Amino acid sequence: MMRSEHSHEFCFLYSTFPDPESAEGAARKLIAAKLAACVNIHPPMKSLYVWEGKIEDGAEVAVFIKTRRTLLDDAIAALRPLHPYSVPCFLVLPIEGSNADYLAWAREQTERGTAI
């Protein structure tokens, strides 16, 4: 793994959505607003959790949003009204390092991060 002086400039914002369509709609808006360089939408997975006192299970898609740490609050604020869940999952995962050319590209994609 390559490290750089900017290795903590970027992070993953992880979330789950009930279906690929809602995940893709949110991803497109984040990218258009330059709040994310890239969004990876992973195929359906089975999620188990307690909701309103009972164990639920259902299919969800995982979303990894590559963004700058400085854009996290704006990205979450933009996602909230787009998210179909009343209590969406927004977890921040560190990116410990990357290749310099990828970071340069990601930096370019998020140059003017603004809320949607």
DRENVO-622169 format. One record per residue (C-alpha): residue number from 1; residue in three letters; y, z, x. Coordinates in Angstrom, 3 decimals, always signed. Example, Ala and Ser with C-alpha at 12.3 -4.5 7.8 and 13.67 -1.06 7.14 Angstrom:
REM DRENVO-622169
<sedo nr="1" rest="ala" north="-4.500" up="+7.800" east="+12.300"/>
<sedo nr="2" rest="ser" north="-1.060" up="+7.140" east="+13.670"/>
***
This chain:
REM DRENVO-622169
<sedo nr="1" rest="met" north="+0.000" up="+0.000" east="+0.000"/>
<sedo nr="2" rest="met" north="+3.384" up="-0.936" east="+1.330"/>
<sedo nr="3" rest="arg" north="+6.228" up="+1.520" east="+1.150"/>
<sedo nr="4" rest="ser" north="+9.880" up="+0.751" east="+1.193"/>
<sedo nr="5" rest="glu" north="+13.114" up="+2.696" east="+1.162"/>
<sedo nr="6" rest="his" north="+13.442" up="+1.577" east="-2.467"/>
<sedo nr="7" rest="ser" north="+9.920" up="+2.605" east="-3.493"/>
<sedo nr="8" rest="his" north="+11.156" up="+5.125" east="-6.085"/>
<sedo nr="9" rest="glu" north="+13.779" up="+2.775" east="-7.515"/>
<sedo nr="10" rest="phe" north="+11.213" up="+1.422" east="-9.998"/>
<sedo nr="11" rest="cys" north="+8.688" up="+3.074" east="-12.278"/>
<sedo nr="12" rest="phe" north="+6.318" up="+2.272" east="-15.107"/>
<sedo nr="13" rest="leu" north="+7.262" up="+3.270" east="-18.621"/>
<sedo nr="14" rest="tyr" north="+3.910" up="+3.589" east="-20.395"/>
<sedo nr="15" rest="ser" north="+3.562" up="+3.344" east="-24.151"/>
<sedo nr="16" rest="thr" north="+0.987" up="+2.470" east="-26.785"/>
<sedo nr="17" rest="phe" north="+1.385" up="+0.243" east="-29.824"/>
<sedo nr="18" rest="pro" north="-0.876" up="-0.308" east="-32.826"/>
<sedo nr="19" rest="asp" north="-1.260" up="-4.056" east="-32.194"/>
<sedo nr="20" rest="pro" north="-0.405" up="-6.821" east="-29.703"/>
<sedo nr="21" rest="glu" north="+2.251" up="-8.325" east="-31.975"/>
<sedo nr="22" rest="ser" north="+4.439" up="-5.211" east="-32.160"/>
<sedo nr="23" rest="ala" north="+3.983" up="-4.628" east="-28.415"/>
<sedo nr="24" rest="glu" north="+4.980" up="-8.205" east="-27.612"/>
<sedo nr="25" rest="gly" north="+8.027" up="-8.072" east="-29.869"/>
<sedo nr="26" rest="ala" north="+9.274" up="-4.929" east="-28.136"/>
<sedo nr="27" rest="ala" north="+8.471" up="-6.395" east="-24.691"/>
<sedo nr="28" rest="arg" north="+10.437" up="-9.572" east="-25.362"/>
<sedo nr="29" rest="lys" north="+13.509" up="-7.570" east="-26.423"/>
<sedo nr="30" rest="leu" north="+13.368" up="-5.338" east="-23.331"/>
<sedo nr="31" rest="ile" north="+13.054" up="-8.344" east="-21.023"/>
<sedo nr="32" rest="ala" north="+15.845" up="-10.241" east="-22.796"/>
<sedo nr="33" rest="ala" north="+18.118" up="-7.199" east="-22.424"/>
<sedo nr="34" rest="lys" north="+17.178" up="-6.922" east="-18.722"/>
<sedo nr="35" rest="leu" north="+15.808" up="-3.424" east="-19.300"/>
<sedo nr="36" rest="ala" north="+12.419" up="-4.474" east="-17.907"/>
<sedo nr="37" rest="ala" north="+11.381" up="-6.876" east="-15.184"/>
<sedo nr="38" rest="cys" north="+7.899" up="-7.318" east="-16.626"/>
<sedo nr="39" rest="val" north="+5.731" up="-5.845" east="-19.374"/>
<sedo nr="40" rest="asn" north="+1.945" up="-5.816" east="-19.165"/>
<sedo nr="41" rest="ile" north="+0.153" up="-5.588" east="-22.505"/>
<sedo nr="42" rest="his" north="-3.446" up="-4.519" east="-22.118"/>
<sedo nr="43" rest="pro" north="-6.156" up="-5.413" east="-24.619"/>
<sedo nr="44" rest="pro" north="-7.110" up="-3.133" east="-27.455"/>
<sedo nr="45" rest="met" north="-8.559" up="+0.225" east="-26.550"/>
<sedo nr="46" rest="lys" north="-9.830" up="+3.034" east="-28.703"/>
<sedo nr="47" rest="ser" north="-7.559" up="+6.073" east="-28.938"/>
<sedo nr="48" rest="leu" north="-8.567" up="+9.484" east="-30.252"/>
<sedo nr="49" rest="tyr" north="-5.961" up="+12.128" east="-31.043"/>
<sedo nr="50" rest="val" north="-5.066" up="+14.866" east="-33.496"/>
<sedo nr="51" rest="trp" north="-2.467" up="+13.876" east="-36.090"/>
<sedo nr="52" rest="glu" north="-1.409" up="+16.135" east="-38.952"/>
<sedo nr="53" rest="gly" north="-4.323" up="+18.484" east="-38.327"/>
<sedo nr="54" rest="lys" north="-7.203" up="+16.018" east="-38.174"/>
<sedo nr="55" rest="ile" north="-8.828" up="+13.913" east="-35.502"/>
<sedo nr="56" rest="glu" north="-7.861" up="+10.265" east="-35.795"/>
<sedo nr="57" rest="asp" north="-9.231" up="+7.265" east="-33.985"/>
<sedo nr="58" rest="gly" north="-8.051" up="+3.720" east="-33.912"/>
<sedo nr="59" rest="ala" north="-7.329" up="+0.659" east="-31.847"/>
<sedo nr="60" rest="glu" north="-4.146" up="+0.527" east="-29.782"/>
<sedo nr="61" rest="val" north="-2.780" up="-1.624" east="-26.981"/>
<sedo nr="62" rest="ala" north="-1.417" up="-0.095" east="-23.790"/>
<sedo nr="63" rest="val" north="+1.923" up="-1.284" east="-22.497"/>
<sedo nr="64" rest="phe" north="+3.153" up="-0.880" east="-18.916"/>
<sedo nr="65" rest="ile" north="+6.861" up="-1.601" east="-18.632"/>
<sedo nr="66" rest="lys" north="+8.149" up="-2.155" east="-15.101"/>
<sedo nr="67" rest="thr" north="+11.738" up="-0.967" east="-14.964"/>
<sedo nr="68" rest="arg" north="+14.306" up="+0.787" east="-12.806"/>
<sedo nr="69" rest="arg" north="+14.481" up="+4.554" east="-13.072"/>
<sedo nr="70" rest="thr" north="+18.196" up="+4.215" east="-13.827"/>
<sedo nr="71" rest="leu" north="+17.329" up="+2.162" east="-16.940"/>
<sedo nr="72" rest="leu" north="+14.743" up="+4.559" east="-18.411"/>
<sedo nr="73" rest="asp" north="+17.031" up="+6.215" east="-20.952"/>
<sedo nr="74" rest="asp" north="+18.368" up="+2.852" east="-22.143"/>
<sedo nr="75" rest="ala" north="+14.865" up="+1.363" east="-22.318"/>
<sedo nr="76" rest="ile" north="+13.537" up="+4.284" east="-24.376"/>
<sedo nr="77" rest="ala" north="+16.600" up="+4.183" east="-26.645"/>
<sedo nr="78" rest="ala" north="+16.012" up="+0.453" east="-27.188"/>
<sedo nr="79" rest="leu" north="+12.295" up="+0.941" east="-27.878"/>
<sedo nr="80" rest="arg" north="+12.601" up="+3.784" east="-30.396"/>
<sedo nr="81" rest="pro" north="+13.858" up="+1.689" east="-33.346"/>
<sedo nr="82" rest="leu" north="+11.414" up="-1.112" east="-32.466"/>
<sedo nr="83" rest="his" north="+8.396" up="+1.189" east="-32.272"/>
<sedo nr="84" rest="pro" north="+6.227" up="+1.435" east="-35.397"/>
<sedo nr="85" rest="tyr" north="+5.093" up="+5.016" east="-34.655"/>
<sedo nr="86" rest="ser" north="+7.100" up="+7.997" east="-35.879"/>
<sedo nr="87" rest="val" north="+6.196" up="+9.789" east="-32.629"/>
<sedo nr="88" rest="pro" north="+5.816" up="+7.108" east="-29.948"/>
<sedo nr="89" rest="cys" north="+4.366" up="+7.804" east="-26.523"/>
<sedo nr="90" rest="phe" north="+6.816" up="+7.247" east="-23.650"/>
<sedo nr="91" rest="leu" north="+5.447" up="+8.386" east="-20.299"/>
<sedo nr="92" rest="val" north="+7.058" up="+7.714" east="-16.941"/>
<sedo nr="93" rest="leu" north="+4.658" up="+6.870" east="-14.123"/>
<sedo nr="94" rest="pro" north="+5.802" up="+6.579" east="-10.513"/>
<sedo nr="95" rest="ile" north="+5.520" up="+3.450" east="-8.424"/>
<sedo nr="96" rest="glu" north="+4.899" up="+4.720" east="-4.913"/>
<sedo nr="97" rest="gly" north="+5.423" up="+1.431" east="-3.143"/>
<sedo nr="98" rest="ser" north="+5.406" up="-2.332" east="-3.424"/>
<sedo nr="99" rest="asn" north="+5.860" up="-5.506" east="-1.463"/>
<sedo nr="100" rest="ala" north="+9.515" up="-6.231" east="-0.695"/>
<sedo nr="101" rest="asp" north="+9.526" up="-9.688" east="-2.294"/>
<sedo nr="102" rest="tyr" north="+8.228" up="-8.308" east="-5.606"/>
<sedo nr="103" rest="leu" north="+10.840" up="-5.544" east="-5.601"/>
<sedo nr="104" rest="ala" north="+13.563" up="-8.112" east="-4.888"/>
<sedo nr="105" rest="trp" north="+12.367" up="-10.164" east="-7.873"/>
<sedo nr="106" rest="ala" north="+12.188" up="-7.091" east="-10.138"/>
<sedo nr="107" rest="arg" north="+15.655" up="-6.031" east="-9.011"/>
<sedo nr="108" rest="glu" north="+17.013" up="-9.462" east="-9.909"/>
<sedo nr="109" rest="gln" north="+15.403" up="-9.332" east="-13.368"/>
<sedo nr="110" rest="thr" north="+17.035" up="-5.987" east="-14.151"/>
<sedo nr="111" rest="glu" north="+20.478" up="-6.646" east="-12.650"/>
<sedo nr="112" rest="arg" north="+22.477" up="-6.050" east="-15.826"/>
<sedo nr="113" rest="gly" north="+20.410" up="-3.573" east="-17.836"/>
<sedo nr="114" rest="thr" north="+22.076" up="-2.994" east="-21.175"/>
<sedo nr="115" rest="ala" north="+20.903" up="-1.465" east="-24.418"/>
<sedo nr="116" rest="ile" north="+19.709" up="-3.871" east="-27.101"/>
***
